[in-house]
Amino acid sequence: MSHRAFGAADWQIIKVNGHDYLTIENISKFYGLPAEVTSSGDKVQTETVKNPLEFVGGSREVVINGARSWLCFPLIEQDGKFLVSRTDVAKTIEPLVRPHRVPNVGNVETVVLDPGHGGHDKGAVCRYGSEKDFALDVARKLCALLQTKGLRVIMTREGDYFVPLDVRAQIANAARNSIFVSIHFNATNDDPDATGFEIFSFTPRGAPSTSDNAVTPTSLSMQAGTVVDNQSLALSACIYHSLLGHIPEFDRGIKRARFAVLRLTRVPAVLVEAPTEPVIREGDLKEADLSLINLIGKSAFPSPQQTSTPSQRVSIESAPIVP
């Protein structure tokens, strides 16, 4: 495949009901990466994925560079070609394929750890105890680990008390060159399906969140996104790759949501939902698995680095594709 410079004129934007799409062939050519589409209704197994870009017909599920992710809009087919929304090319594929090109990715001095819930807000409750306790336990250990790596760490709460969501975001916004990691746990006694691990960053402007049922462009929410969309998604991918294969629970992937702590932060921010049962030791209900702490800790944020993706003189931003 030719690795010549790929300019704005090479993007072949296709209008569908007034909205912009690009063919998978076009995207594959731009990045110099092979892509494949599996049949509608099939579930992508990350361990058997052969290509850097794996899509599912009619679905939002996608595997990008080995990371299970969710597009803002489903893949569609028209005239025998599979199409990806312009928003997803700019806001999902680009930061996951070329994180080294995301501005300020390695410029991190402070990690703001946000143990979810607290005080009267117990969070999810299972037979082992309350989510608020698990989150604080992990955050305390993670704080010490990050400090040994030379990072400044700020905790949004250091005890069993409630901190309003807007205050948590304010703490992150006030910290210089910071990232924000909110720690939560899946699973309750009443909902056995609430398990597995997943990582959320804020939903881009004009797109539905992953959990939204209405996913067509005609049902867009025009709620503003953030200026750090791509940095947050790159951080999600970094933590995801560190966790994958080390937690024996279902991989729910990288998702989007409009949680208040993500909506109100102005720095790269993610919310991690970890599985409860595999990380709680039977002998000590408050002792979180150290592997989880180490995995999140050493992935605080990647330094800019080159990948196998061919260098292009014209980025996806300068070849007008950003919504």
NORRA-V739810 format. One record per residue. N is the residue number from 1. SS is DSSP state (A for helix, B for strand, O for the rest). Layout:
# NORRA-V739810
N&SS / N&SS
This chain:
# NORRA-V739810
1&O / 2&O / 3&O / 4&O / 5&O / 6&O / 7&O / 8&A / 9&A / 10&A / 11&O / 12&O / 13&O / 14&B / 15&B / 16&B / 17&O / 18&O / 19&B / 20&B / 21&B / 22&B / 23&B / 24&A / 25&A / 26&A / 27&A / 28&A / 29&A / 30&A / 31&A / 32&O / 33&O / 34&O / 35&B / 36&B / 37&B / 38&B / 39&O / 40&O / 41&O / 42&O / 43&O / 44&O / 45&O / 46&A / 47&A / 48&A / 49&O / 50&O / 51&O / 52&O / 53&B / 54&B / 55&B / 56&B / 57&O / 58&O / 59&O / 60&O / 61&B / 62&B / 63&B / 64&B / 65&O / 66&O / 67&B / 68&B / 69&B / 70&B / 71&O / 72&O / 73&O / 74&O / 75&O / 76&B / 77&B / 78&B / 79&O / 80&O / 81&B / 82&B / 83&B / 84&B / 85&B / 86&A / 87&A / 88&A / 89&A / 90&A / 91&A / 92&A / 93&A / 94&A / 95&A / 96&A / 97&A / 98&O / 99&A / 100&A / 101&A / 102&O / 103&O / 104&O / 105&O / 106&O / 107&O / 108&O / 109&O / 110&B / 111&B / 112&B / 113&B / 114&B / 115&B / 116&O / 117&O / 118&B / 119&O / 120&O / 121&B / 122&O / 123&O / 124&O / 125&B / 126&B / 127&O / 128&O / 129&B / 130&B / 131&A / 132&A / 133&A / 134&A / 135&A / 136&A / 137&A / 138&A / 139&A / 140&A / 141&A / 142&A / 143&A / 144&A / 145&A / 146&A / 147&A / 148&A / 149&O / 150&O / 151&O / 152&B / 153&B / 154&B / 155&B / 156&O / 157&O / 158&O / 159&O / 160&O / 161&O / 162&O / 163&O / 164&O / 165&A / 166&A / 167&A / 168&A / 169&A / 170&A / 171&A / 172&A / 173&A / 174&A / 175&O / 176&O / 177&O / 178&B / 179&B / 180&B / 181&B / 182&B / 183&B / 184&B / 185&B / 186&B / 187&O / 188&O / 189&O / 190&O / 191&O / 192&O / 193&O / 194&O / 195&O / 196&O / 197&B / 198&B / 199&B / 200&B / 201&B / 202&B / 203&O / 204&O / 205&O / 206&O / 207&O / 208&O / 209&O / 210&O / 211&O / 212&O / 213&O / 214&O / 215&O / 216&O / 217&A / 218&A / 219&A / 220&O / 221&O / 222&O / 223&O / 224&O / 225&O / 226&O / 227&O / 228&O / 229&A / 230&A / 231&A / 232&A / 233&A / 234&A / 235&A / 236&A / 237&A / 238&A / 239&A / 240&A / 241&A / 242&A / 243&A / 244&O / 245&O / 246&O / 247&O / 248&O / 249&O / 250&O / 251&B / 252&B / 253&B / 254&B / 255&B / 256&B / 257&B / 258&O / 259&O / 260&A / 261&A / 262&A / 263&A / 264&O / 265&O / 266&O / 267&O / 268&B / 269&B / 270&B / 271&B / 272&B / 273&B / 274&B / 275&B / 276&O / 277&A / 278&A / 279&A / 280&B / 281&B / 282&O / 283&O / 284&B / 285&B / 286&B / 287&B / 288&B / 289&O / 290&A / 291&A / 292&A / 293&A / 294&A / 295&A / 296&A / 297&A / 298&O / 299&O / 300&O / 301&O / 302&O / 303&O / 304&O / 305&O / 306&O / 307&O / 308&O / 309&O / 310&O / 311&O / 312&O / 313&O / 314&O / 315&O / 316&O / 317&O / 318&O / 319&O / 320&O / 321&O / 322&O / 323&O
